[in-house]
Amino acid sequence: MDIESNQSMKPSSRPESKMKMILVASIAAGVQFGWALQLSLLTPYVQQLGVPHKWASVVWLCGPISGLLVQPIVGYYSDRCRSRFGRRRPFIAAGVALVAIAVFLIGFAADIGVSCGDSLYEDTKPRAVVVFVIGFWMLDVANNMLQGPCRALLADISGDDTKKMSTANAWYSFFMAVGNVLGYAAGSLKSLHKMFPFTVTKACDIYCANLKSCFFIAIALLGLLTVLAMVYVREDPNEDHETEEKGEGGALFLKEITGACKELKKPMWILLLVTCLNWIAWFGFLLFDTDWMGKEIYGGEVGKGHLYGMGVRAGSLGLMLNSIVLGVMSLGIVYLVSRERANLLWGVVNFVQAICLLMTVLVTKLAGKHRHASVDKLLPPPAGIKAGALAIFAVLGIPQAVTYSVPFTMASIFCSNSGGGQGLSLGVLNIAIAVPQMFVSLLSGPLDAAFGGGNLPAFVLGAFAAVISGILALTLLPSPKSEDSPTENVLAIV
């Protein structure tokens, strides 16, 4: 990568008010509200439309694919955007517009499917599935269009100040937690559809109507936060970049992304490897956590009886507890680790994550043992088993807070000191998140089916990945040294 040309694109390091930083970071709450609904409700919903469990994970392939392609491309072109509205804001606005369209397609998939010929009485609704998948993939693309420029804009606001970079990432992680809490709380409510009576139709039952209602609230929240941030936070147009590159298009992008990878130093490669293994550990649980509650803990079946729906709502409650811990930890994490111990914290919490994932096996066995001994098979599990499952959700908020902040802060610092564009470099980091998600999406469904159709095999695989990630973080991953950062504490709030 041509470092000198990229240095010319670096934003001014003049200080910006903390309010601007908070406003931009708050967009994460709107984005994550939608992600929370995806993670808690859409895997069960796509199974209700007739997609078998072992293929449900394939639907999620768009997330990592769009992350692999969209974030680096958007990051690259946002680094070079010369719009009078700024470099990042046009991409953020476009992402919000796409979210609105995607939400409509997902929420009304069943209605559109029936109007196009799906039967109300068949278990599988192929036309609804097609509409759902289109909307779902569009939503993932839109979310990736939003997240990359938002993080890059925070890095722009921070300038060369690594303390501000850390603060910005801490606030972003905090607002992700806020969005999670709101999204999972909404997903756990069974009467939300009463706010929007028109959502209940012949093709859309109460579960589906609640999903529609949640997405209406999600797009309203995201739109409001985005408008506030875009109006208040102004960008200087990127006029420093030379126009000689104009017109080379995709070839130039491929050259730059290849150059960025070639210029990466050993610490950054280790960071990418630790991140990759870390996300193998996370994605299996994030994909099937509420399905695990509905099937393994509550003993329900998709579309049969009330136990599965109760379990999904209980899973949403667990995810809300997870997000509360995530939010508290996100703001507290910067006081718990110095520059020299960032890798130590990440390594330790990876072992915490592994223990939690292995504990799902114990809780599942206890729930199954209780069902076999119970006379009434239609009763939910006892309070102790539910408390154990919810405790796993809550404790996982601790390592999740580190995952959402530390690697991005380290990547921003490495990028700032090498003179690279923030958008492109964060896009490269996102490749290390997207590739393991693709791996898990393709493997988890068949793996679970091979062991009886449950969710535990994907969780156990995640536990082993977390252990390896923790070992590498403790033994190979360096924290930014004094030559990387002029500050005493790269993870200190100012």
N, C-alpha and C positions, 0 to 999 in steps of 0.2 A: 504493500500500500504506500502511496506517495504521502509521507508524513507531513511534508511541508505544505502541500495543498490542503490537507485536512486541518492543519493548524490554522490556516487562514479562515477556516469555517468555524472555529471554536467561538462560542458566544462570549460576549463581554463578561468579565468576572465581577462587575459592579454589584454591590449588595442589593438584594431585593427584600421587600418586607416579608416577614413570616406569614402574614395573611395571604399573600399571593401564593406562597408555597402550599398553604393549607387548602386554599380554594382549588388549586390544580389537583392536589392529592385527593380531595373529596370526591372527584369524579370516580375514583376507585370504588366508592360506596355504591354508586349506581351500577357500575359494571359488575361488581361482585354480587349485588342483589340478584342479577340475572343468572350469574354463574351458580349461585346457591340454589336457585330454582332448578337449574339444569341438573346439578349433582344430586339433589334430593328427590325430585319428582319425575324426571324425564326417563330414566331407566325403567321404573315401574310402568310409566305411561306407554312407552313404546311396546312393552310386553302386552299391555292391554289391547293394543292395536293388532296384536297377533304375531309379533316378532318373537321367536323362541329365545330363551335366556342365553343359549350359547352363541347366538348371533347378535344379541343386543349390544355387546361391546363393539362390534364392527361399526355400528352407527356412530360411535364416538371417534372413529378414525379421523373425521374432519378436523377435530380440535388440534391434534398434533400435526396433521398435514398443513393446515392453515398456519399454525405456528411456525412450521418449518419453512414455509414459503412466504406467507404474508408479512410477518413481522420483519424479517430481514429486508424484503423489498420495500415495505413502507418506511422502515428505518433509513434505508439508503436514500430514497427519494425525498423524505422529509428533511434529511441533512442538507439536501441541495435545493429544496423548494424556495422559489423567489416570489411567492405570492405576496401581495401587499397586505394580506391578513396575517402573515407570519409563516414560519416553517412548519409548525406542528398543528396549529389550529384548523387548517383545512382538512387534514386527515382525521382529526378528532370529530369534527362536524359530520364528515362523510360516514364515519363509523356509527354515530348515533342514528343517522337516517337509515342505515342498513339494519340496525337493531330493531327499529320500529317495524320495518317490513317483515323481518324474520319472526318477530313475536306474533304478528298477525297470522302468519302461515302456520306456526306451531299451535297456537291456541285454537285456530279454527280448522285444523287438519281433519278432524273427524267429520265436521259439518261439510267441508268441501268434498271429502271422500264420498259421503252419502249422496250429495247432490250430483256427483259424477258417476254414480252407479254402484257404490258399495252397499252391501246388504246390512240392515240393522241386526240381523239374526245370525250372521256368520261370525265365527271367532276371529278370523283373519280379514282385515280390511285393507287390501293392497293399495288402493288409490289414496287412502288416508296416510298410509305408511310413506308413499312417495312424497306427498305434500309435506309431511312431517320431516322427512329426511332433508328435503330441499331447505325448509325453514331452519332446521337444526344446523345444517352446514353453513347456511348464510349467517346465522347467529354467531357461530364460532369465528368465521372470517371477520365479522364486524367487531367482535370483542378483541380479536388480535389487532385489528386496525386501531382500536382505541388504546389498548394497554401500552404498546410500544411508544407511540408519540407522547402519551402522558408521562411515562417515566423519562423519556428524553427531554421533555419540556422541564421537568423537575431538575434534571441535570443541567440544563441550560440556565435555569434560574440560579442554581448553586454556583455556577462559574467554576473556578479552580479550587474552591474551598471544600475540602474533603469532609469537614465537619458538617457543612451544610448538605452535602450529598447524603451523609448518613442520616441527618435529620429528615431530609426529604423522603428517603426510603422508609424511615420509621413511621412517618405520617401516612405514607401510602399504604404500608402494611396495616396500620391502625384502621384506616378507612375501609380497607378490604374486610377487616373483621367486623366493622360496623355494618357494611353491606351484607355480610354473611349472617349476622344476627337478625337483621330485618328480613332477609330472604328466607332463612330457615324458620323464623317465627311465623311468617306468612304461610309457608308450606305446611306447618304443623296445625294450622287452623282448619277445621272441617266445615265452617259455616261462612267463610269469606265470600262465597258466591252470592250471599244475600245482599251484599252491597251492589252487585251487578246482576239483577234478576234475569236479564236477557241472555246470560251466558248458559243457562240450562236449556238444552234443546233435546229433540228425540235422539240425535246422534251423540250428544254430549251429556254424560251423566254428571253427578255431583262432583266426583273426583276431577273430571275434565273441566267442569265449570270453575272449580277452585283454581285449577291451573291457569285458565284464562284470566281470572281476576287477579291472580298474583302477577302475571305478566303485564296487565294494564298498569298496576301500581309500579312495577319495575321501570317501564318506559317513562312514566311520569316523573319518577325520582331522577332517573338518568338525565332526562331532558332538562329538568330544573337545575341540577348541579352543573351540567355542562354550560348552560346559558350563563349562569352566574360567573363561572370561571372564565369563559371566553370574553365576556363583557369587561370584567375587571382586570384581567391579566392580559396586557398588550405585549406583542412581540415586535422586535425590530425586523423588517424584511431582510432576508439573507442576500445582501448585495455584494459581499466580499468575494464570493466564489466566482472563479473565472468561467466565462461562457464557452471556452473552447471545447469543453466536454459535451456541450449541448448537442443532441441529435444522435449520440452513440447508443442510447437506450439500453436494451438488455445486455448487449455485449459488454458495455462499460460496467453494468452492475455485476455481471459474472466475474469480470476482471477484478473489481474492487472486493467482492466477497472472498474470492480466492486469495487475493493479496492480504486481506485482513487475517485469514486463517494462517497464511505463511508467516506473517509477522508476529503471531502470538508467541509469547515467551512461555517457558516451562511452567511457571506458576499459574498462568491462565489456562494452559492445557489441563493441569491437575484440577483446577477449579471446575472446568467443563466436565471432567470425568466424575468428580464427586457429585456434581449436580445431576449428571445422567443417572447414576446409581440411586441417588436420593429420590428421583422422580419415578424410577421403577418401583421403589418402595411405596410411594404415595399413591400412584394412580390407580392401582388395583382397589385400594380401600375407598378412594374418592368415587370410583365408578360404581361400586356395589354396596356401599355402606347401608343405605336405607333398604335395599333389597335383602341384605343380610339380616337386618332387624325383622323384616316382614316374614322371611322364610325360616331362617335358622333359629331365631330367638322367639318369635311369636308362633311359628309353625303354620303359617298361612300359605295359601296358594294364590297365584295371580288370577284375578277374576272369579274366585270362589270364596264365598263367605266374607266375614268382616275382619278376620284376624290379620290378613296381609295388609289391608289399609291401616289398621291400628298400628302395625309394626312400622310402616312407612312414616306415619305421623310421629311415632316415638323416635324414629331415626332422625327426623327433622328437628325434634327437640334436642337430641344428642348433638347434632351439628350446630345448633344454636349455642349450647353450652361450650362446645369446642371453640366457637367464634368469640365468645366472651373471654375465655382464657387467652385466645390468640390476640385479642385487642389489648388486654392488660399486659401480656408479655411483650407485645410489639413496642409499647411505650416504655416498658421497664428494661428491655434488653440492652439498650444503649448504656445503662448504668452498670450492667453486670459484666461487661467484657471490655478489656483494654485492647489496644492495637495488637499486642503480642499474643492475645488469647482468643481471637476471633475463631481460629481454626479449632481450638480446644472446645469452645462452646458448641460449635457445629458437630464435632465428633461425638461429644457426650450425648447430645440430644438425639443423634441418630440411633444410639443404643436404647434410649428411652422409647423411640418410635418402634424399634424392633420388638421390645418387650410387650408393648401395647398390642402390636399385630399378632404376636403369639398368644396373648391372653384371649383373643377372640376364639381360639380353639377351645380353651377351657370353658368359657362362658357358653359356647355353643353346645358342648357336651353336657353341661349342667342343665341347660334348657331342654335338650332332647331327653335326658334322663327323667326330668320332671314330667314331660308329656307322656312318656311310656308308663309312668306310675300313676298318672292322673286318670280318674274315672271319666271326667268331662273333658274331652279333647278340644272343645271349643272355647275354653277359658284362656286368657292371656297368661304369660309366665308370672310367677310370684314377684313381689317387690324386690327381693334380694337379687334375682337374676337381672331384672330390668336396671337396677342400680349399678350392677357390675358392668353391663353393656354401656350405660350412659357415662360411667366413669372412664371407660376407654376413650370414648369420644372426647371428653373434657381434657384428659391428660395429653392427648395428641395435639391439642392447641399449643403446647409448649414447643415441640420441635417444628410445628408448622410456622410459628412466628419467626423462627430462625431461617427457615427455608424461604420465606417471603421477603426477607430483608438482607441478611448477610451476603449471599452470593451476588445480589444486585449492587450492593455497596462496593464490594471488592471489584466487581467488573467495571464499575464506573471509575474507580480510582485507577485501575490498570489502564483503562481507556484514556483517561485524562492525561496521564503521564506519558503515554505513547503518542498523543496528538491525534487520535482517531476520532471520527464522528460518533457521538453518543448513540444516535439512532441505529447505526449499522452495528456497532459493537454490542449493544444490548440485544440486537437481533441475532448475532452470533451466539450469545449466551442462551437465547431462547431455543436455538437448535438443539442444545444439550437437554432442554426440557421436552422438546417435541419428539425427538427420536425415541426415548424410552416410552413415551405415551403411545406411540405407534406400535412398539413392541408389545406392550401390555394389552392394547386393544385387540391385536391379532391373536395373542396367545391365551389371554385369560378365559375367554368363552370356551374354546375347545379343551383347555386344561381343566376347568371346572367340570365340564361335561364328562371328561374321562374319569373323574373321581366322584361321580354320582350326581352332578348337576348343582352342587352347592357353591358357596363363594370362598370357602376356606383355602383351597389351593392357591388362589391369587394372593390372599393375605399372607400365607406362609412364604411364598416366593418373595413378597415385599419385605418380609422380616429379614430374610437372608441378604437381600440387596441393601437394606439399611445397615446391617452389621458390616458389610464390606465397605460401604460408603463411610461409615464412622471410623473404621480402621485407617482408610486412606486419608481422611481429614486430619486425623491425629498424627499420622506418621509422615505424610508427604506434602500436605497442603500448607504453604507458608502464609502467615498473615502479612499484610503490607508492612514492609520495613521502612526505616527512616528515609531511605532513598526513594520509596514509592510515595511517601506522604510526609509533608512538612509538619504535620500536626502531631501532637502527643497521643491523641486518642481518636482513631478513625471512626469509632462508634460512640461519639459523645455528642449529646444534644447541646445546641447553643441557644 
